[in-house]
Amino acid sequence: MNTDFPATDLVILAGGQARRMNGMNKLLQQFDDQIQLSKICQRFKPEVQHIWVNSHRDNSIYKSIEPDIQCFSDDQNGFFGPLMGMKSAWSHVQADHALFIPCDVTYIPNQVLTKLHRMLEKNPQAAAVYVSVNGDALYPFCLLKRESLAVLEQQIAVNKLSLRDCFKLLHAQTVAFQKQSLFCHSINSLDELQQYRQMKAFKQIFSP
């Protein structure tokens, strides 16, 4: 593994209820040419130590697709959002840095992990750095230091589950990316999925 940044584990956040997707497991859907799990794993395998999936279901299916991954569920029952998934991850992650990525992401920027690490290096007071795409903050797509755990635990203890508010306490930095003709950076509903696929098909037909 040839990287110029500290050892990092990848955590795919797939612990939600997907209510707007009628309970569909987004990590097992094919938004593009690949199943989301395969797309994310193949993109980051050369750069990370271990790959984890934070999920409450379908672990055997995940491992049949990507045998090397490991799975864990939230520390507390119920659906408390990505903050709980991040907090729970630190009981399993072996590295001192963890890259978190939402299971429904459509766009993974080039060199994103390298750029997130560089931003942390430039800002030693920061324990978090997150991605923004076309001006939209994508808080669950972030790199955290292990030292972030204390703040995650404090916020959860008082039922403050906002990533934005938590990241302020972590002095979070942002790495901004631009992507022309990107319909959406993540899929949050069946309508969005249908529109995303239609846009992809349209571009394939009319692109030179």
ROSE-4610 file (N, C-alpha, C; in Angstrom, 1 decimal, always signed):
// ROSE-4610
residu = [M/M/M/N/N/N/T/T/T/D/D/D/F/F/F/P/P/P/A/A/A/T/T/T/D/D/D/L/L/L/V/V/V/I/I/I/L/L/L/A/A/A/G/G/G/G/G/G/Q/Q/Q/A/A/A/R/R/R/R/R/R/M/M/M/N/N/N/G/G/G/M/M/M/N/N/N/K/K/K/L/L/L/L/L/L/Q/Q/Q/Q/Q/Q/F/F/F/D/D/D/D/D/D/Q/Q/Q/I/I/I/Q/Q/Q/L/L/L/S/S/S/K/K/K/I/I/I/C/C/C/Q/Q/Q/R/R/R/F/F/F/K/K/K/P/P/P/E/E/E/V/V/V/Q/Q/Q/H/H/H/I/I/I/W/W/W/V/V/V/N/N/N/S/S/S/H/H/H/R/R/R/D/D/D/N/N/N/S/S/S/I/I/I/Y/Y/Y/K/K/K/S/S/S/I/I/I/E/E/E/P/P/P/D/D/D/I/I/I/Q/Q/Q/C/C/C/F/F/F/S/S/S/D/D/D/D/D/D/Q/Q/Q/N/N/N/G/G/G/F/F/F/F/F/F/G/G/G/P/P/P/L/L/L/M/M/M/G/G/G/M/M/M/K/K/K/S/S/S/A/A/A/W/W/W/S/S/S/H/H/H/V/V/V/Q/Q/Q/A/A/A/D/D/D/H/H/H/A/A/A/L/L/L/F/F/F/I/I/I/P/P/P/C/C/C/D/D/D/V/V/V/T/T/T/Y/Y/Y/I/I/I/P/P/P/N/N/N/Q/Q/Q/V/V/V/L/L/L/T/T/T/K/K/K/L/L/L/H/H/H/R/R/R/M/M/M/L/L/L/E/E/E/K/K/K/N/N/N/P/P/P/Q/Q/Q/A/A/A/A/A/A/A/A/A/V/V/V/Y/Y/Y/V/V/V/S/S/S/V/V/V/N/N/N/G/G/G/D/D/D/A/A/A/L/L/L/Y/Y/Y/P/P/P/F/F/F/C/C/C/L/L/L/L/L/L/K/K/K/R/R/R/E/E/E/S/S/S/L/L/L/A/A/A/V/V/V/L/L/L/E/E/E/Q/Q/Q/Q/Q/Q/I/I/I/A/A/A/V/V/V/N/N/N/K/K/K/L/L/L/S/S/S/L/L/L/R/R/R/D/D/D/C/C/C/F/F/F/K/K/K/L/L/L/L/L/L/H/H/H/A/A/A/Q/Q/Q/T/T/T/V/V/V/A/A/A/F/F/F/Q/Q/Q/K/K/K/Q/Q/Q/S/S/S/L/L/L/F/F/F/C/C/C/H/H/H/S/S/S/I/I/I/N/N/N/S/S/S/L/L/L/D/D/D/E/E/E/L/L/L/Q/Q/Q/Q/Q/Q/Y/Y/Y/R/R/R/Q/Q/Q/M/M/M/K/K/K/A/A/A/F/F/F/K/K/K/Q/Q/Q/I/I/I/F/F/F/S/S/S/P/P/P]
num = [1/1/1/2/2/2/3/3/3/4/4/4/5/5/5/6/6/6/7/7/7/8/8/8/9/9/9/10/10/10/11/11/11/12/12/12/13/13/13/14/14/14/15/15/15/16/16/16/17/17/17/18/18/18/19/19/19/20/20/20/21/21/21/22/22/22/23/23/23/24/24/24/25/25/25/26/26/26/27/27/27/28/28/28/29/29/29/30/30/30/31/31/31/32/32/32/33/33/33/34/34/34/35/35/35/36/36/36/37/37/37/38/38/38/39/39/39/40/40/40/41/41/41/42/42/42/43/43/43/44/44/44/45/45/45/46/46/46/47/47/47/48/48/48/49/49/49/50/50/50/51/51/51/52/52/52/53/53/53/54/54/54/55/55/55/56/56/56/57/57/57/58/58/58/59/59/59/60/60/60/61/61/61/62/62/62/63/63/63/64/64/64/65/65/65/66/66/66/67/67/67/68/68/68/69/69/69/70/70/70/71/71/71/72/72/72/73/73/73/74/74/74/75/75/75/76/76/76/77/77/77/78/78/78/79/79/79/80/80/80/81/81/81/82/82/82/83/83/83/84/84/84/85/85/85/86/86/86/87/87/87/88/88/88/89/89/89/90/90/90/91/91/91/92/92/92/93/93/93/94/94/94/95/95/95/96/96/96/97/97/97/98/98/98/99/99/99/100/100/100/101/101/101/102/102/102/103/103/103/104/104/104/105/105/105/106/106/106/107/107/107/108/108/108/109/109/109/110/110/110/111/111/111/112/112/112/113/113/113/114/114/114/115/115/115/116/116/116/117/117/117/118/118/118/119/119/119/120/120/120/121/121/121/122/122/122/123/123/123/124/124/124/125/125/125/126/126/126/127/127/127/128/128/128/129/129/129/130/130/130/131/131/131/132/132/132/133/133/133/134/134/134/135/135/135/136/136/136/137/137/137/138/138/138/139/139/139/140/140/140/141/141/141/142/142/142/143/143/143/144/144/144/145/145/145/146/146/146/147/147/147/148/148/148/149/149/149/150/150/150/151/151/151/152/152/152/153/153/153/154/154/154/155/155/155/156/156/156/157/157/157/158/158/158/159/159/159/160/160/160/161/161/161/162/162/162/163/163/163/164/164/164/165/165/165/166/166/166/167/167/167/168/168/168/169/169/169/170/170/170/171/171/171/172/172/172/173/173/173/174/174/174/175/175/175/176/176/176/177/177/177/178/178/178/179/179/179/180/180/180/181/181/181/182/182/182/183/183/183/184/184/184/185/185/185/186/186/186/187/187/187/188/188/188/189/189/189/190/190/190/191/191/191/192/192/192/193/193/193/194/194/194/195/195/195/196/196/196/197/197/197/198/198/198/199/199/199/200/200/200/201/201/201/202/202/202/203/203/203/204/204/204/205/205/205/206/206/206/207/207/207/208/208/208]
x = [+0.8/+0.0/+0.9/+0.8/+1.6/+0.8/+0.8/+0.1/+1.0/+0.7/+1.5/+0.8/-0.1/-0.9/-1.0/-1.4/-1.4/-2.4/-2.2/-3.1/-4.5/-5.4/-6.8/-7.7/-8.8/-9.8/-11.0/-11.7/-12.9/-14.1/-15.1/-16.4/-17.5/-18.3/-19.4/-20.6/-21.3/-22.4/-23.7/-24.3/-25.5/-26.5/-26.5/-27.3/-28.7/-29.1/-30.3/-31.5/-32.7/-33.9/-34.4/-33.8/-34.1/-35.7/-36.3/-37.7/-38.2/-37.5/-37.9/-37.6/-36.9/-36.7/-37.5/-38.5/-39.4/-38.6/-37.6/-36.8/-35.7/-35.6/-34.6/-33.2/-32.4/-31.0/-30.2/-29.8/-29.2/-27.8/-27.1/-25.8/-25.8/-26.9/-27.0/-27.6/-27.9/-28.5/-27.4/-27.8/-26.9/-27.4/-26.8/-27.1/-26.5/-25.3/-24.5/-24.2/-23.0/-22.6/-22.3/-22.2/-21.8/-22.8/-22.9/-23.5/-22.8/-23.5/-22.8/-21.7/-21.9/-20.9/-19.6/-19.7/-18.6/-17.9/-18.7/-18.1/-17.3/-17.8/-17.1/-15.8/-16.0/-14.9/-13.7/-14.0/-13.0/-12.3/-13.0/-12.4/-11.4/-11.6/-10.7/-9.8/-10.0/-9.2/-7.7/-7.2/-5.7/-5.2/-6.1/-5.7/-6.0/-6.8/-7.2/-6.7/-6.6/-6.2/-7.3/-8.5/-9.6/-10.9/-11.9/-13.1/-14.2/-15.0/-16.1/-17.4/-18.5/-19.8/-20.6/-21.1/-22.0/-23.4/-24.0/-25.3/-26.0/-27.3/-28.1/-28.7/-28.3/-28.9/-28.0/-28.3/-27.7/-26.2/-25.6/-24.2/-23.7/-24.4/-24.0/-24.0/-24.9/-24.9/-23.7/-23.4/-22.2/-21.0/-20.8/-19.6/-19.6/-20.7/-20.7/-20.2/-20.5/-20.0/-18.6/-18.2/-16.9/-16.4/-15.8/-15.4/-14.5/-13.7/-12.7/-13.3/-14.5/-15.0/-15.5/-15.6/-16.1/-17.3/-18.2/-19.5/-19.7/-20.4/-20.8/-22.1/-22.8/-24.1/-23.8/-24.8/-24.7/-24.6/-23.9/-23.8/-25.1/-26.1/-27.4/-28.5/-29.5/-30.6/-31.4/-32.0/-32.8/-32.0/-32.5/-31.9/-31.6/-30.3/-29.9/-29.1/-29.0/-28.3/-26.8/-26.1/-24.7/-23.8/-24.2/-23.3/-23.2/-24.2/-24.1/-23.2/-23.4/-22.5/-21.0/-20.7/-19.3/-18.8/-19.6/-19.2/-19.0/-19.9/-19.8/-18.5/-18.2/-17.0/-15.7/-15.6/-14.3/-14.0/-15.1/-14.9/-14.3/-14.3/-13.9/-12.7/-12.7/-11.6/-10.3/-9.3/-8.0/-7.0/-7.3/-6.4/-6.8/-6.0/-6.3/-7.0/-7.2/-8.0/-9.1/-10.3/-11.3/-12.0/-12.1/-12.8/-14.3/-15.2/-16.6/-17.2/-18.1/-18.7/-20.2/-21.2/-22.5/-22.8/-23.6/-23.8/-24.5/-25.1/-25.9/-25.2/-23.9/-23.1/-23.0/-23.2/-23.1/-21.7/-21.1/-19.9/-18.8/-17.7/-16.5/-15.4/-15.0/-14.0/-12.6/-11.9/-10.5/-9.6/-8.8/-7.8/-8.5/-9.7/-10.5/-9.8/-9.3/-8.8/-7.5/-6.6/-5.4/-5.7/-6.6/-7.0/-7.5/-8.3/-8.9/-7.7/-6.8/-5.7/-4.8/-4.6/-3.8/-4.4/-5.7/-6.4/-6.3/-6.3/-6.1/-4.7/-3.7/-2.3/-2.1/-2.8/-2.7/-3.4/-4.3/-5.1/-5.1/-4.0/-3.8/-4.8/-5.5/-6.6/-7.8/-8.0/-9.2/-9.1/-10.2/-10.3/-11.3/-11.7/-12.6/-12.5/-12.7/-12.7/-13.7/-14.6/-15.7/-15.7/-16.4/-16.5/-17.7/-17.5/-18.6/-18.6/-19.7/-19.8/-20.7/-20.2/-21.0/-21.6/-20.9/-21.4/-22.3/-22.6/-23.4/-22.5/-22.7/-21.9/-22.4/-21.5/-21.8/-21.2/-21.7/-21.1/-20.8/-21.6/-21.3/-20.1/-19.6/-18.5/-17.3/-16.6/-15.7/-14.5/-13.5/-12.3/-12.2/-12.2/-12.1/-10.9/-10.4/-9.3/-9.9/-9.2/-9.7/-10.1/-9.4/-9.6/-11.0/-11.7/-13.1/-14.0/-13.7/-14.6/-15.3/-14.5/-15.0/-16.1/-15.9/-17.0/-18.2/-18.0/-19.2/-20.0/-19.3/-20.0/-20.7/-20.1/-20.8/-22.0/-22.0/-23.2/-24.3/-24.0/-25.0/-25.6/-24.8/-25.2/-26.3/-26.3/-27.3/-28.3/-28.3/-29.2/-29.1/-27.9/-27.6/-27.0/-27.8/-27.3/-27.0/-26.9/-26.6/-25.1/-24.8/-23.4/-22.8/-23.6/-23.1/-22.7/-23.5/-23.2/-22.0/-22.0/-20.9/-19.5/-19.6/-18.4/-17.8/-18.7/-18.2/-17.3/-17.8/-17.0/-15.6/-15.6/-14.4/-13.5/-13.9/-13.1/-13.0/-14.1/-14.0/-13.7/-12.9/-12.5/-13.3/-13.3/-14.0/-13.0/-13.2/-12.6/-13.7/-13.6/-14.7/-14.3/-15.3/-15.2/-16.3/-16.0/-17.0/-17.1/-18.3/-18.6/-19.7/-19.4/-20.3/-21.3/-22.6/-23.7/-23.9/-23.7/-24.0/-25.4/-26.2/-27.7/-27.8/-27.2/-27.2/-26.0/-25.5/-24.3/-24.7/-25.9/-26.4/-27.9/-28.3/-29.7/-30.5/-31.5/-32.3/-33.7/-34.2/-35.6/-35.7/-36.8/-37.0/-37.1/-37.7/-37.8/-36.5/-35.6/-34.2/-33.5/-33.7/-33.0/-33.5/-34.8/-35.4/-34.8/-34.8/-34.3/-32.8/-32.1/-30.6/-30.4/-31.1/-30.9/-31.3/-32.4/-32.8/-31.8/-31.2/-30.1/-28.9/-28.5/-27.4/-27.7/-28.9/-29.2/-29.2/-29.8/-29.8/-28.4/-27.5/-26.1/-25.4/-25.7/-25.1/-25.6/-26.8/-27.4/-26.8/-26.7/-26.4/-25.0/-24.2/-22.8/-22.0/-21.1/-20.3/-19.5]
y = [-1.2/+0.0/+1.2/+2.0/+3.2/+4.5/+5.0/+6.2/+7.2/+8.4/+9.4/+10.1/+9.3/+9.8/+8.7/+9.0/+8.0/+6.8/+5.7/+4.6/+5.0/+4.5/+4.9/+3.7/+3.6/+2.6/+3.3/+2.6/+3.1/+2.5/+3.4/+3.0/+3.4/+2.5/+2.8/+2.9/+4.0/+4.2/+3.8/+2.7/+2.1/+1.6/+2.4/+2.0/+2.6/+3.4/+4.1/+3.2/+3.8/+3.0/+3.1/+4.1/+4.3/+4.5/+5.3/+5.4/+5.9/+6.9/+7.5/+6.6/+5.4/+4.4/+3.2/+3.3/+2.2/+1.0/+1.4/+0.4/-0.3/+0.1/-0.5/-0.3/-1.3/-1.3/-0.6/+0.7/+1.4/+0.9/+0.3/-0.2/-1.3/-2.0/-3.1/-2.8/-1.5/-1.0/-0.7/-0.7/-0.4/+1.0/+2.1/+3.4/+3.6/+3.1/+3.3/+1.9/+1.7/+0.4/-0.7/-0.3/-1.3/-1.2/-2.3/-2.2/-1.2/-0.4/+0.6/+0.1/-1.1/-1.7/-1.9/-2.5/-2.8/-1.5/-0.5/+0.7/+1.4/+1.5/+2.1/+1.4/+0.0/-0.8/-0.7/-0.9/-0.9/+0.4/+1.5/+2.8/+3.0/+2.5/+2.8/+1.7/+0.5/-0.7/-0.4/+0.3/+0.5/+1.5/+2.3/+3.4/+3.1/+2.2/+2.0/+0.7/+0.6/-0.6/-1.7/-1.3/-2.2/-1.4/-2.2/-1.6/-2.2/-1.3/-1.7/-1.2/-2.0/-1.5/-1.4/-0.2/+0.1/-0.2/-1.3/-1.7/-2.6/-2.7/-3.5/-4.7/-4.9/-6.0/-6.4/-7.6/-8.1/-8.3/-8.5/-8.7/-9.8/-10.9/-12.1/-11.8/-10.9/-10.5/-9.6/-8.7/-7.8/-8.7/-9.7/-10.5/-11.4/-11.8/-12.6/-11.8/-10.5/-9.6/-9.1/-8.8/-8.3/-9.1/-10.2/-11.1/-10.5/-9.5/-8.9/-7.9/-7.5/-6.4/-7.0/-6.1/-6.5/-5.6/-6.1/-5.4/-5.1/-4.1/-3.8/-3.0/-3.1/-2.3/-1.2/-0.3/+0.8/+0.2/+1.0/+0.6/+0.6/+1.4/+1.4/+1.1/+0.3/+0.0/+1.2/+1.2/+2.4/+3.0/+4.1/+4.7/+6.2/+6.4/+7.7/+8.5/+8.0/+8.7/+8.4/+9.1/+8.9/+9.2/+10.1/+10.4/+9.1/+8.3/+7.1/+6.1/+6.0/+5.1/+5.5/+6.8/+7.2/+6.9/+7.2/+6.9/+5.4/+4.6/+3.1/+2.6/+3.2/+2.7/+2.6/+3.6/+3.6/+2.4/+1.6/+0.4/-0.7/-0.5/-1.5/-1.1/+0.1/+0.7/+0.5/+0.1/-0.1/+1.0/+1.8/+2.9/+4.1/+5.2/+6.4/+7.4/+7.1/+7.9/+7.0/+7.5/+6.8/+7.7/+7.2/+7.8/+7.3/+8.1/+7.7/+8.2/+7.3/+7.6/+7.1/+7.9/+7.4/+6.4/+5.4/+4.3/+4.8/+5.9/+6.4/+7.4/+7.6/+8.6/+8.2/+9.2/+8.9/+9.3/+10.3/+10.9/+10.8/+10.1/+10.0/+10.8/+11.9/+12.7/+12.0/+12.4/+11.9/+12.4/+11.5/+11.9/+12.4/+12.0/+12.7/+12.3/+11.1/+10.8/+11.6/+11.6/+12.4/+13.9/+14.4/+15.9/+16.1/+15.2/+15.3/+15.2/+14.3/+14.2/+15.5/+16.0/+17.2/+18.4/+18.5/+19.5/+19.4/+18.1/+17.9/+18.3/+18.0/+18.3/+19.8/+20.6/+22.0/+22.6/+21.9/+22.5/+21.5/+21.5/+20.6/+20.6/+21.7/+21.8/+21.1/+20.7/+20.1/+18.6/+18.0/+16.6/+16.0/+16.8/+16.4/+17.3/+16.6/+17.4/+16.7/+17.5/+16.9/+17.4/+16.7/+17.0/+17.9/+18.9/+19.6/+19.4/+19.3/+19.1/+20.1/+20.9/+22.0/+22.9/+23.1/+24.0/+23.4/+22.1/+21.4/+20.7/+20.9/+20.2/+18.8/+17.8/+16.4/+15.9/+16.2/+15.9/+14.5/+13.5/+12.1/+11.6/+12.4/+12.0/+12.8/+12.1/+12.9/+12.0/+12.7/+12.0/+12.5/+11.5/+11.9/+11.3/+12.0/+11.5/+10.7/+9.8/+9.0/+9.9/+11.0/+12.0/+12.6/+12.5/+13.0/+12.2/+11.0/+10.1/+10.8/+11.5/+12.1/+13.1/+13.9/+14.8/+14.1/+13.1/+12.3/+11.8/+11.2/+10.6/+11.7/+12.9/+13.9/+14.4/+14.5/+15.0/+14.0/+12.7/+11.7/+11.6/+11.8/+11.7/+12.7/+13.8/+14.9/+14.9/+13.9/+13.7/+14.8/+15.3/+16.3/+15.5/+15.2/+14.3/+14.9/+16.3/+17.0/+16.9/+16.4/+16.3/+17.7/+18.6/+20.0/+20.6/+20.5/+21.1/+20.4/+19.1/+18.3/+18.7/+18.8/+19.1/+20.5/+21.4/+22.7/+22.6/+21.7/+21.4/+20.8/+20.1/+19.4/+20.3/+21.6/+22.5/+22.0/+21.4/+20.7/+21.7/+21.2/+21.9/+21.3/+22.0/+21.5/+21.4/+20.4/+20.3/+20.3/+21.3/+21.6/+21.0/+20.3/+19.7/+20.3/+20.4/+20.8/+19.7/+19.4/+18.4/+18.9/+19.2/+19.7/+18.6/+19.0/+18.2/+17.0/+17.3/+16.3/+16.5/+15.5/+15.6/+15.7/+14.8/+14.8/+14.0/+14.4/+13.8/+12.5/+12.4/+11.2/+11.0/+9.7/+9.3/+9.2/+10.0/+10.0/+9.5/+9.3/+8.8/+8.1/+7.3/+6.6/+7.5/+8.7/+9.7/+10.2/+10.4/+10.9/+9.8/+8.5/+7.4/+7.3/+7.4/+7.4/+8.5/+9.7/+10.9/+10.7/+10.2/+10.0/+9.1/+7.9/+7.0/+7.5/+8.3/+8.9/+9.9/+10.7/+11.6/+10.9/+9.8/+9.0/+8.5/+7.9/+7.4/+8.5/+9.6/+10.7/+11.2/+11.3/+11.7/+10.7/+9.4/+8.3/+8.4/+8.7/+8.8/+10.0/+11.1/+12.4/+12.8/+12.1/+12.5/+12.2/+13.0/+12.8/+11.6]
z = [+0.0/+0.0/+0.0/-1.0/-1.2/-1.1/+0.2/+0.4/+1.2/+1.1/+1.8/+2.9/+3.5/+4.7/+5.7/+7.0/+8.0/+7.7/+8.4/+8.2/+8.5/+7.6/+7.7/+7.4/+8.2/+7.9/+7.2/+6.4/+5.7/+6.4/+6.7/+7.3/+6.4/+5.8/+5.0/+5.9/+5.9/+6.8/+6.1/+6.6/+6.0/+7.0/+8.1/+9.3/+9.4/+8.3/+8.4/+8.1/+8.2/+7.9/+6.4/+5.7/+4.3/+4.1/+4.9/+4.9/+3.5/+3.0/+1.7/+0.5/+0.8/-0.2/+0.0/+0.8/+1.2/+1.8/+2.6/+3.3/+2.5/+1.2/+0.4/+0.9/+0.9/+1.3/+0.2/+0.4/-0.7/-1.0/+0.0/-0.3/-1.3/-1.4/-2.4/-3.7/-3.9/-5.1/-6.2/-7.4/-8.5/-9.1/-8.6/-9.1/-10.5/-10.6/-11.8/-12.4/-12.8/-13.4/-12.4/-11.1/-10.1/-8.9/-8.1/-6.8/-6.0/-5.2/-4.4/-3.5/-2.9/-2.0/-2.8/-4.0/-4.8/-5.3/-5.7/-6.2/-5.1/-3.9/-2.8/-2.4/-2.3/-1.8/-2.9/-4.1/-5.2/-5.3/-5.0/-5.1/-4.0/-2.8/-1.7/-1.2/-1.7/-1.3/-1.4/-2.4/-2.4/-1.4/-0.7/+0.1/+1.6/+2.0/+3.4/+3.9/+5.2/+5.9/+5.9/+6.4/+6.5/+6.1/+5.7/+5.3/+6.2/+6.7/+7.6/+7.1/+7.4/+7.0/+8.3/+8.6/+9.7/+9.3/+9.7/+9.2/+10.2/+10.1/+11.1/+10.3/+9.1/+8.3/+7.1/+6.6/+5.3/+5.4/+6.6/+6.7/+5.8/+5.8/+5.0/+3.5/+3.1/+1.6/+1.3/+2.2/+2.0/+1.8/+2.7/+2.7/+1.5/+1.0/-0.2/-1.4/-1.4/-2.5/-2.3/-1.0/-0.7/+0.5/+0.3/+1.4/+2.5/+2.1/+3.1/+4.0/+3.8/+4.7/+6.0/+7.0/+8.3/+8.6/+9.4/+9.7/+11.2/+11.5/+12.9/+12.9/+14.0/+14.1/+15.2/+15.3/+16.2/+17.7/+18.5/+19.9/+20.6/+20.2/+20.8/+19.8/+20.2/+19.3/+19.0/+17.8/+17.4/+16.3/+15.7/+14.6/+14.9/+15.3/+15.8/+14.8/+13.5/+12.5/+12.4/+11.5/+11.2/+12.4/+13.3/+14.5/+15.3/+15.5/+16.3/+15.5/+14.2/+13.4/+13.6/+13.6/+13.7/+15.1/+16.1/+17.5/+17.7/+17.1/+17.3/+16.6/+15.5/+14.7/+15.5/+16.4/+17.1/+18.0/+18.3/+19.0/+18.1/+16.8/+15.9/+15.0/+14.6/+13.7/+14.4/+13.6/+14.2/+14.0/+13.0/+12.7/+13.5/+13.6/+14.3/+13.4/+12.2/+11.3/+10.6/+10.4/+9.8/+8.7/+7.5/+6.5/+6.5/+6.7/+6.6/+5.3/+4.8/+3.5/+3.5/+3.1/+3.1/+2.0/+2.3/+1.3/+0.0/+0.0/-1.1/-2.0/-1.8/-2.5/-4.0/-4.9/-6.3/-6.9/-6.2/-6.8/-5.7/-6.1/-5.3/-6.0/-5.4/-6.1/-6.2/-7.2/-7.3/-6.2/-5.7/-4.6/-3.4/-3.1/-2.0/-0.7/-0.5/+0.8/+1.0/+0.0/+0.1/+0.5/-0.2/+0.0/+1.4/+1.9/+3.3/+4.3/+4.1/+5.0/+5.0/+3.8/+3.7/+4.4/+4.4/+5.1/+6.6/+7.1/+8.5/+8.9/+8.1/+8.4/+8.5/+7.6/+7.6/+8.8/+9.5/+10.6/+11.8/+12.5/+13.6/+14.7/+14.8/+15.8/+15.4/+14.1/+13.6/+13.9/+14.3/+14.4/+13.4/+12.4/+11.4/+10.2/+9.0/+7.8/+6.9/+6.2/+5.4/+4.0/+3.1/+1.7/+1.5/+0.6/+0.0/-1.5/-2.1/-3.5/-4.1/-5.0/-5.7/-4.6/-3.5/-2.5/-1.4/-1.6/-0.6/+0.4/+1.7/+2.7/+2.7/+2.6/+2.7/+4.0/+5.1/+6.4/+6.6/+6.2/+6.5/+5.7/+4.7/+3.9/+4.5/+5.4/+6.2/+6.7/+7.1/+7.8/+9.2/+10.1/+11.6/+12.2/+13.2/+14.0/+15.2/+15.7/+16.9/+18.0/+18.2/+19.3/+19.2/+18.1/+17.9/+18.8/+19.2/+19.9/+21.2/+22.0/+23.2/+22.9/+21.8/+21.5/+20.9/+20.1/+19.7/+20.8/+21.8/+23.0/+23.7/+23.9/+24.7/+24.0/+22.7/+21.9/+22.0/+21.8/+21.9/+23.3/+24.3/+25.7/+26.0/+25.3/+25.5/+24.4/+23.5/+22.4/+21.4/+21.2/+20.1/+19.0/+18.0/+16.9/+15.6/+15.6/+14.4/+14.1/+12.9/+12.5/+12.4/+11.8/+11.6/+13.0/+14.0/+15.3/+15.9/+15.8/+16.4/+15.7/+14.4/+13.7/+14.0/+14.4/+14.8/+16.1/+17.0/+18.2/+17.9/+16.8/+16.3/+15.5/+15.3/+14.5/+13.1/+12.5/+11.3/+10.1/+9.2/+8.0/+6.8/+5.7/+4.5/+3.3/+2.5/+1.2/+0.1/-0.7/-1.7/-3.0/-3.6/-5.0/-5.9/-7.1/-8.1/-9.2/-9.6/-10.6/-11.5/-12.7/-13.7/-14.0/-14.3/-14.7/-13.7/-12.4/-11.4/-11.0/-11.2/-10.8/-9.3/-8.5/-7.1/-6.6/-5.4/-4.9/-4.1/-3.7/-3.0/-3.3/-3.1/-3.5/-2.2/-2.0/-0.8/-0.9/-2.2/-2.4/-3.6/-3.8/-5.0/-6.2/-6.0/-7.1/-7.5/-6.6/-6.9/-7.7/-7.3/-8.0/-9.4/-9.6/-11.0/-11.8/-11.3/-12.0/-12.3/-11.4/-11.5/-12.7/-12.7/-13.8/-15.1/-15.1/-16.4/-16.9/-16.0/-16.4/-17.0/-16.3/-16.8/-18.2/-18.4/-19.7/-20.7/-20.4/-21.3/-21.8/-20.8/-21.1/-22.0/-21.7/-22.5/-24.0/-24.2/-25.5/-26.3/-25.6/-26.3/-26.1/-25.4/-25.2/-26.5/-26.9/-28.2/-28.1]
